[in-house]
């Protein structure tokens, strides 16, 4: 995730939105437990995802309002909602 997304997760406990995601690694389906990594490759959180890796490849970097236009459907504005997200370390 980019620095803004990492900061939002670590300091504010916010949801992870597609706009803050820089890269997708691996294959996973909707509902999978995924690791969230900073640009420095540190694991900062884990959570249950609302979109598969294939869908995320299509919407990464996009604003949440554009998800339905890109995919033709949506499962909500967040890739990982804050209620399904566990922060692994405190903000420094």
SVG drawing of the C-alpha trace seen along z (x, -y; Angstrom):
<svg xmlns="http://www.w3.org/2000/svg" viewBox="-23 -10 34 28">
<polyline fill="none" stroke="black" stroke-width="0.4" points="0.0,0.0 1.1,-3.6 2.2,-5.8 -1.2,-7.5 -3.0,-4.2 -0.4,-2.8 -0.7,-5.9 -4.6,-5.7 -4.5,-2.1 -1.8,-2.5 -2.8,-5.8 -6.5,-5.9 -7.6,-2.3 -9.3,-3.1 -10.5,-0.7 -8.2,0.1 -9.5,-1.4 -8.4,-0.4 -7.0,-3.9 -4.2,-3.3 -3.1,0.1 0.0,0.1 0.4,3.8 -1.4,7.2 0.7,10.2 -0.6,13.8 -4.0,15.2 -6.9,15.1 -10.7,15.1 -13.1,12.8 -13.2,13.4 -9.6,14.6 -7.3,13.5 -4.6,11.3 -1.5,9.5 -1.2,5.7 2.3,4.6 3.8,1.1 6.0,-0.1 9.0,0.8 7.6,4.4 6.7,4.5 3.5,6.4 1.3,3.8 -2.1,5.5 -4.1,8.6 -7.7,8.7 -10.6,10.4 -10.8,9.0 -14.0,7.9 -12.6,8.5 -10.6,11.3 -7.0,10.7 -8.3,10.6 -10.9,7.9 -8.4,6.0 -6.0,5.9 -8.7,4.1 -9.6,1.6 -6.3,0.9 -5.5,-2.8 -9.1,-3.6 -11.5,-5.7 -14.2,-3.7 -16.9,-5.5 -15.5,-4.0 -15.6,-0.4 -19.0,0.3 -18.0,-1.4 -14.9,0.8 -16.3,4.1 -20.0,3.8 -20.8,4.5 -19.4,3.8 -19.1,5.4 -18.6,2.0 -16.1,-0.8 -13.3,0.9 -11.0,3.7 -10.8,4.5 -13.3,2.9 -11.8,1.8 -14.1,4.2 -12.3,7.0 -8.8,5.6 -6.2,6.3 -3.2,3.9 0.0,5.8 2.2,3.0 1.8,-0.5 2.4,-3.6 5.9,-5.0"/>
</svg>
